[in-house]
Amino acid sequence: MVRLGHKRSLSHKTPFDAVLLVILASVLSRAINGSAAFFATIGGGVVLVLLHRLFAHLAFYSHGFGILVKGKPEIIVRDGQCDLETMRRNHISTHDLEEDMRLDGPIDELSKVHLARVERSGDISFIKK
């Protein structure tokens, strides 16, 4: 089942991938603890993995479906100025932004940031001036 799911299914690249893993773990735990039929539960797990692959395939070929399933990146800083409304929508405080600047940038001042985006995975990417 892991090989069917491909590498990205286990990588938590998007919230969609994380949801698949939680649901799959819940379904498969029933087979392990004996509360459901083993082979039927394994079959259900395979179906979930195949559906995930199908959705990933559709998202590759359809930009609109990709946005629906995975979301889209949003700009939260442009030329050193924060877009507070977009930050609020994404639940990112200025303290969170500053922490990510120091850890991932490494940038010590907001004025040195040309663009910062909340990516589809939820990570924040920075482009220096």
N, C-alpha and C positions, 0 to 999 in steps of 0.2 A: 504494500500500500504506500509505503514511503517512496519507493521508486516511481510509482504511478503519479504521485503528487508533485514530483519534480522538486528541485532545490528551493525555488521561491516559496512554496507552500509553507516551508518550515522556517522561513527567514523573517517573518513578521514585517515585511516591507510596507504593508498597508493595514489599516484596521480590518479590511476584508479578510486578509490572511490570518490575522489574530483571531477573528471570530470563527473561522473555519477550524482552527486548532482547538479552541475551547469546545465547540460543538462535537468535533471528532473525539476529543478526549472523554467527553461526557458519554457519548454513545458507546465507545469501546470499553469504558469502565464497567458497563453493564455486563459485557461478555466476561470480563475478568472476575467480577464478584459473583457471577452466577445468577443474577436477577433477570437475565434474558437469554434466549437461545444463542449459543456461541456462533454458529455459522450464519444465522440470520443477522446478527449484530455486525459481524465482519462484513457481510454483504452490504449492509446499510452504510458502513464506513467507506467501503469502496465507491458506492454511489456518491457519497458526499465529496470524496476526493475527485471523482470524475466530473462532477458538477463544477467544482472549483476550477479544474483545468478548462472546462468548456467556457466558463465566464472569463477566465484569463485570455483565452483564445479570442472570444468575442470582443473583449476590451482592446486587444491588439489591433483588430481590424476596424473597430468602430470607436472613434474618439468620444462621441456622445455617451456610449455605453460605458466607456472607461471612466469618464467623469462621474457617471451615476454610481458605479461600483466603487471606484477608488478615490473620488474627489478630485480637486484641482489645487495647484499651488496658489498661494495668495501672498502678495507683497505687503509686508508690515513696516518696512523702513525704506525710504527713498531719499537719497542724498542727505543722510543723517537725520531725517525727520520721521518720527514715528507716526503711523496711521493708527491712532488709538481705537477707532471703531473696528477696524479689521482685527486688531489685537484682542479687543474685547470679545468679538465673535469667536475667536479661536482660543479664548481663555488663556491668554499669554499676558502676564504682567510685565512691567518694565524691569522688575527684578529678574524674572525668568529670562528675558531678552539679554540683559547684561551678563547673566551667568553663562548663557550659551555663547555670547560673544567671547568671553574669557576662555571658555573650555574648548570651543570649536574653531574660533577665529584664527589665531588668537588676536583679538582686537580689544584695546583698552578704552576707547572712546567712541561714542555713537557717531560723532562727526566724521570718523574715518570710514564709515560704512556707506557704500554707494547703493547697494540693494540688499535687503534681507527678505527671505521668503519662508513661509511655513510650507514645507513640501507635502506631498500627498501622504507620506509616511508619518507626518507629524513632526519631523525634525526641522530645525531652522538652518537654512544655508545662508552664508554671508558672501558678498562680493565687495572687496575693498575698493576704495577710490583710487 
